[in-house]
Amino acid sequence: MAKNRNLAVLFLSLVSAILLAASLWGQEAKPAPGGLPVRYEELTAPDFVRALEKSGGTCLIPLGVIEKHGPHLPLGTDLLNVRLVAVRAAQQEYTIVFPEYFFSQIFEARHQPGTLAYSQKLMWAILEETCDELGRNGAKKIILVSGHGGNSSFLPYFCQAQLARRRDYAVYLYRPTGDPKAEEQIRKMRKTTTGGHADEEETAVMLANRPELVHLDRAKNQSGADQKRLTELPDFYTGIWWYASFPNHSAGDGSPATRELGELVVENEVKQLVKAIQEVKKDKAVLELQKRFFDEAENPLKTQQ
């Protein structure tokens, strides 16, 4: 009798797992309205032309990274989570989503196993040539969406450097201002108040995205507390700042995370990104101003004073 009961429980667990996987796959795999896939790599060449027209010439590059996320989350956490948000947003407001991109700045995690830290020149060249190729293929509005905090200095400088030579496309770095109402909901649902990397919120998003990759039982195996080893230098920035604070490459405690919190965070991020895509589609100023700037830069002595 007990054996039959155990088999029944096992069967129900397997069915539940299959249904959950199918549900998640359905959310991710369904094409946008109109039948066109949103993922760049899933488009045929003729469909790419249609997709470009449908997207208003926009293409979204979700940037992740391969790095340690505490002892309990996968190395590709940033990549997996930012693509989840990007794909869901594109399914609501059509744009083309570039394939998996993980060539991000992550020198501060080179001491941790699994980290892929590409050289400065290669990291820059890959992003620049990717944007050039997208522009050559007709994507004149390229939206960078970073899922990795280590890009906070690299990407603004990359965008500033777009003015170094004439281009017929524009790069938009998405930096959401936030939704105070949603943030208050998230704050109330959270059980922790500090974090920033592999913490309660990021762990919750991964639970909503790929729960089979989360190991909550390991979340407390290493400390994510700030070690505060550079407090005597309050007026200075140094590249070792992150290692000085978080040598285990986690900031915060991921153990209280719940899938419900993750779903709320994802829903809020998707909503904001949808709005941002709409704004970029409507924008006519950036490309026009860039052209005027490049024209004047070719002969600055003729620029009206």
N, C-alpha and C positions, 0 to 999 in steps of 0.2 A: 504493500500500500504506500509506504513511504517512498519507495523507489519510483512508483508511478507519479506521485505528487512532485517529486524532484524533477522528473522528466517533463512534466507539465509546466513547471516553473521555468525550466530551461527553454522549452519551446516558446513560451510567451515572451521571455527575454529576447530570444532571437528575432521573433516577429517584430517586437518593439524596436529593436535596433535596425532592422531592415526598413521599417516604416519611417524611422527618423532619418536614416540615410537617404531614402527616396525623397523625403520632404526637403531636406537640405539640397540635394542634387537638383530638384525641381526649381527651387528658388534661384539657384545659380545658373542652371543650364537654359532656362526658358529664354527665347529670343525677345527682343523688344517689340512693341506694337509695330506691325508692318512686316514682320517676318524676318527682318535682318538681324543676324547675331550682333552683339555689341563688342565681342572680343575680336580684336584685329586678326588674330591667327585663324579664326574660324570663318572669315569672309573669303569667298572666291574673288578672283580678280575683277570680274564684271560687277559683283556685288559690292566690292570696295568702292567703285565709282558711285554707285547708288548710295552707299553708306556715307560717303563724304558729302554728297549733296544733302542727304537727310540730316546730317549732323551740323550743317551750316559751316563746314570746313574745320570743325573742331576735332581734336584728338586729345585724350586724357592719358597722361603717363603716371600711373600710381608707382611711387618709388618705395621699395622696401629695402631690406638688408638681410644678411645672414650673420647672426650674432647670438651670443648667449642671452637667454631671457630667464635668469634665475635658474634654479634646479628643476623647475616643473613645467616650463613652456618650451615649445620647439624653437629651433634656431631661426626658422623662417616666420616667426610670429608677426613681425611688422609687414612682411610681404603678403602673408595670407590675409591679414585683417584689412589692410588698405585696399586690396583687390576686392574683398567682399563688399566694402562700402562703394568702391568705384563701379563695380558691375551692377549693383542694385540701383545706384543713382542713374546710371546710363540706361537701365531698363525703364526708368520713369521719364527721363529727359534724354533723348537719344544723343549719344556721342560714341565715338570709337574708343575702346579701351586697349591701350598698348599691352603687348605681352609682358610676362613676369620680368620685372626690372629690379635688380638687387645690387647695382654698382654704386653704392652709397658710401659716404664718409664714415668710417668706423675704426680708425686707428686706436681709439681708446680701449678697444676690446681685443687687441691683438694677443694679449696674455691669456685669453680664454679659448678652450678647445672649440673648433668648428668655425671660428670667425674667418670670413673672407674679406680681407682689407686690401683693396686694390690701390695701386700707386696713384698719386695726385694727377699725373699726366694722363694715365689711362682712364681714370674716373671722369676727368673733364672731357677728354676726347670722345669717349663713348656717348656721353650725354649730348655733346655738341653735334657730333655726326648723326646721332639719332634724330635730333631736331632738324638738322639740315635735310636729311632724307625724308622726313615727314613733310617738310615744307616743299621739297621737290615733287612729292607725290600729291600735293594739293591741300595738305592740312595747314592752313595759314594761321590757325589759332591753336596753340599747343598749351595745354593746361597741366602743370606739374602739381601732383598731389602727393605730398610726402607723408609716409606712415612711420617715419624714423626721425627721432629727435636729433640725432647726430648730424642731420643735414641743415640745421638751423642757421649756420654761417655759410656753408658751401652754396646752397641754392640761391639766396639773395645775391651773392656775388656773381654767380653764374648769370643771373638775370641782368644784373648791371652791365656785365661784359657783352651783352647782346648789342650794345651800342658801339662796340669796337669796330664793326664793319657792317656794311649794308646787308640787310636781309629783307626778304619779301614775306616773312612770316613773323608772328609775335609770340613770345613766351609769357604766359601768365602763371605766376606762382600763387597757388591757392593758400591763403592764410585766414581761416575763418575767425570772425570776431566773436562767435559764440552766441548761444541763445540762453539768456539769463533764466528763463522759466524752466527750460529743460535741464540746465545745469543745477538748478535748485532741486529738481526732482531726483537727479542723480546723486547729489550731495546727501539728501535725506535717506536714500536707499543704501548708500555706502556705510560700511561698518568701520572703515579706517579713514584717517584724515590726511595722511601723508603718502607719498609714492612718486611715480613718474616712470617706472620701468619694471615690467613684470609684476606690477602691483595689483591691487584688487580690481581696478577698472580694466586694465589690459588683460588680466586673466579672465575676467567676466566676458569680455568680447570674444576671446578664444573659445570659451565655453559655449557661446552662442553660435560660433562659426564652425569650429572643428573640435568638439568635446572629446573625441577619442584621442587627441594629442595632448590633452591636459592631464597632469599628474598632481592633483591637489595634495595628495599624501606626502609629496616631497617639498611642498612650498616653504616649509619652515626649516628645511635642512641647512640652509645658509641664511645669514642675516642680510636684510635689506636696509638696515639702519644707516643713516649718515654718519660716517666716521669722523667728520669735521677735522681733517688733518691739515687744513690750510687757513684756519680762522685768523691767524696772525697776519694775513695778507689781504685785508678786506678791499683794498683799492686796486687790486691787480687781477689780471686774467692770465692763466697759464694753461697749456695744453694738458697738463696732468690733473686738472681740477676734478674731472669725473672719477678717475682712479683714486684720488685722495679722499673722495667722499664715499664712493661705492665700488670697492675693489672686487666684490663678488658679482658685479654687473647685474645687480637688481636693486631697485629703490622702492621700498615699501613692502607690504605683506600681501601676497596673493591668496592666502589660504581662505579668507572669508568670501571669496568671489562666488557669485551665483549667475546662472544663465539668464535669469530675469533682468539683472542689472546690465548684463552684456547686450541683451536685446534692446533695452532702453537707450543705451549708448549708441548702438549701431543705427537705430531708428533716427536719433537726433542727428548723427553725422551724415546719414543719407539725405535727410531733409535739407540740411545746409548745403550739401554739395549739389543737389538738384538745383537749388536757387542760384548757386554760383555758375553752373553750366549755362543756365538761362541768361544770366547777366553777360557772360562772355559772348554768347551767340548774338546778343543784341548790340554789343559794343562796336562802334565804328571809329572811335577816337584813337585808339592805340596805333593801329596800322597807319592811319592818316598822319598822325603826329610823328611816327617813326620815319615815314617817307620824307616829310618836311625837314626833320632833323638831319637825315642823311644827305639831303640835297644841300642844306646849309653847311654841313660839316666838310663837304668837298671843296668849298671855297669860303672859309669863314670871314675873309675880308669883305665879302659882299653881303654878309648878314646885316640886316637893318639894325642900327644902333639907336 
